[in-house]
Amino acid sequence: MTPQHIELVKATVPVLRENGVALTSYFYKRMLNNNPDLKNVFNLDHQSTGRQPRALAAAVLAYAEHIENPSVLAKAIEHITTKHVSLDIKPEQYSIVGENLLHSISEVLDVPMESDLIAAWKAAYLQLADILIGVEKSKYEALAAENGGWAGWRAFVIRQVETTEAGQRFTIAAQDGQAVVAAKAGQYISVKVKVPGHDIEQPQQYKFDADQSGSQFVFEVKPEENHTEYSVSNILLNHYKAGDLVQVSAPL
């Protein structure tokens, strides 16, 4: 990035503080309308509640504030890349995100796509995308190299569903019958389900309450109130039973 790029990005910080959530909400709507296949990637329940736009707005603001020294954001980058890997985010999806983000900045802030500001944000985005893609590549390779590990999604069959005080406890095992990587309490997996009445799938992370043996995973699902039809937890509780298949990412 050039010094001019850096100054232009920093100049947008006050605007992002004031209108960041409006910008990211617009961005998500624009991107998902233009690329409906990404509805299988992004949690639509979190879109509806505003959780995801708020999280992205905070991340964009933090990046703009520290554009001269992105290494300050190492902890945030670790968190973001871990989430991305749990959702099987692909390098090629970054170009889709970047295109829609730049057009959203142009349209929400009413500045031409040919402006110096958009050029600055393009340079900033490409810089961040390169960092994230590199970190995620290393994470995918490390997951695949583990005993019983894998990168991306893997089919699991629900072996048992037990009622608990708070919800239901699901026991799942790999459909291929092969071993799965052991996991520690506090680690999590992403579970992807089919949404009833819609031709899409939705992911959600679930944290382990106890260490996992390496032959199966056990996690608890609690019902969610005031959520949409895309709530993965409610779909699991109301529509999934022993014998059904779900897609699962490796523990992180």
Secondary structure as UniProt FT lines:
FT   HELIX           3..11
FT   HELIX           13..34
FT   HELIX           36..40
FT   HELIX           44..49
FT   HELIX           51..65
FT   TURN            66..68
FT   HELIX           70..73
FT   HELIX           74..86
FT   TURN            87..88
FT   TURN            91..92
FT   HELIX           93..109
FT   TURN            113..114
FT   HELIX           116..145
FT   TURN            147..148
FT   STRAND          154..163
FT   STRAND          168..174
FT   TURN            175..176
FT   TURN            185..186
FT   STRAND          188..194
FT   TURN            196..197
FT   STRAND          201..207
FT   STRAND          217..221
FT   TURN            229..230
FT   HELIX           232..239
FT   TURN            242..243
FT   STRAND          245..248
//
